[in-house]
Structures are given as C-alpha cells and as structure tokens.
Amino acid sequence: MIKKVTMADVFKNSRYRGKHVVLVSGEVYTAKTGEGAAKILEKVRKEHPRSTPEVAYLPKAHSLILWM
C-alpha cells in the first residue's frame, strides 16, 4: 500500500524549505518563485479538475516573516 503524502509530511521535510509547494492528490510540486507556483497551479487544475490543491510557502530555517 502506497502512503499518500500530506501537507504535514511536507512541513516536516527540510528539502522543501525556501520553496513554494503545491500538493494535490498526494503529489508534491515545488517552485522557487510565486510565478512558478502559479504556473504549476494552472497545470495541476487541468490534470486534476476534481481535486483541491493545497498551496504553501515554506520559509528557510532562520527566516523572519513580518505580518502587517
């Protein structure tokens, strides 16, 4: 039995740090920029029209994010 990847698994994995991550139907897609993530999102919506993709940005380990 193949285990589907969840967003919790993605957050635990350090190889996704500093990247935009799109997760749909257990498949992980990554992009370095927001524009790249938007292109992946368009592609994923065509390939998986009935699935809802999860999108997140995982900052690098020592990044400070200011929220206003």
N, C-alpha and C positions, 0 to 999 in steps of 0.2 A: 504494500500500500504506500503510495506517494503522499507525503505530507505537504499540504499547501502552505505557501509562505504567507505569513500575516504581517501587518504593519508593526506589530510588537517585535517580530523577528528582525525586521529591517532596522528598527531603532537600536536593537542590541548589537548589530553587526557594525563594526567600526569601518568597514570598507566603503560604506555609504556616506561617511562624514564629508561635509562640504559639497554635497550634491543634491539636486532635485530628484525626488523619487516618485515614480508613478507605479502603483500596484493595482493590477486588475486580474481577476480570475487566477490568483496565485502566481502570476508572472510579475517580475520586477524589471522596470525600465528606469535608466538613470540618464540625467543630463547635467552638464556643468552650468548651464545658464537657464534663465527663465524662458527665453525664446526657444531653446531646445526642448524644454519641458512642454511648452505649448504645442510644438510640432509633434511630439510623441503623443500628447493627449488627443490631437486630431486623428492620428493614425490608430490609436487604441480604440477610439469611439467607432471607427469604421470596422475594425476587426472584431470587436466585442460590443455590438449595439445594445445588448440586453443587460450588460454588467455596468455597475457604477464604479468608476476608478477612484482610488484614494491617492491624493497628491500631498506631498510634504517636502519641506526643505530641512535637511539635517545639517546644522552648523558644525564647523570644525570644533574640536575638543575645547579649546580655550577662547572661544568667540563670545563676545558680549553683544546681546541684541537689545537695542533700545526700543521701547514701545511707547508711542505717544498717543 
